[in-house]
Amino acid sequence: MSRPQAPHRPFFHFGNPFRMISPKGSQMTPNLCALLNTFEETLAGRLRKLNPKDKNDVLSLSWMNLAMESLCGTHNDIKTLIAEMDLPVSAWDEKWIDVYLDISVKLLDICIVFSSEISRLNQGHLFLQFVLHNLKSASSQHFIRARSSVDDWKNHIASKNPRVENCSTILDKLKESLDLPKVKNSARGKILMRAMYGVKVLTVSVCSVFSAAFSGSASKLVDMNVSETYLWAQAFNDLQSNVNGEIRNVYSSGRVTVLKELEAVDGIVKHLYPMIQDGVALADEEVFKNSTSDLERKAQSLSQGLDLLTKEVDGFFQILLTGRDALLSKLRSGGSVSDRMLMGNVEGQGKTITNHKHENMLTANGDGRNLGELGGLFT
């Protein structure tokens, strides 16, 4: 008899490292409290919207698109919060800047990993197109070609992407960075760190879910405990319990993927394969025709869903990149931090952008416009 698995220990086994913001040593004005409450209530709403009503919705491509939309919205929300608090870069502690730049470059790397895997999955659509093309003819030669394309598709989908396998290293570093620096004598700084904690919890959670989905392993999931002192805590805990729990159930049942649209295509392929291999009897012609039509529809749905997810991941990449560029530009002009810090972050970003271009992800004519729009947030 196999030994029962040990329960998953949350990352913060000692409790949340943050407490309610105390006015001691700093002045917490009603306006600052209102800004913080608005940010946390908005985050709670995003988390509730992301919590699937039906377990079958967990890790559909539509859910993954919604998760990326939530990340984009939340990262934009914190930029808005910074602007509304009137917290210029000159008032930032060097530790805050280092945390922001370090986290953002890791997230840029994760975006490239996810884009690479989505692109790989979408390449499988070509094999399915070959299958469908050859199934339009009843000749044995075309059936042989269709069978070969099915085998190619199965091997392609079953292969592992080494970038996804290495994603755990980046996620581990992000988990470590959840423990943000303490802030003394700055109400705005405390609010910034508290808000950044919320952004980071959502980001690490979503990225770990994507990593688990793309790698085929529930071991990539991250469990976190969030203190009830946060307005969004209950919404996050409910989301984490439902999504992580369902993913673990799926993998423990022996299924090799949790991506719903991919699983649907795989099911039809398995149904069609014996007919392609042995030929179609007259009595099965209608079944064969219907199955072929189902494969065409579901393959198209998978491809379209992956295309949309690519755009969402790229949009998240652009938000991170333009935010970093705007902050680095202000740091250069203001001389707020050491040249050594600036040089290290610029070099790290340069390597990431090079990889991003190699993946052909950059959207046309978007960089200058977005940088102009976001640059004002750090004035």
Disulfide bonds with the S-S distance in Angstrom:
none
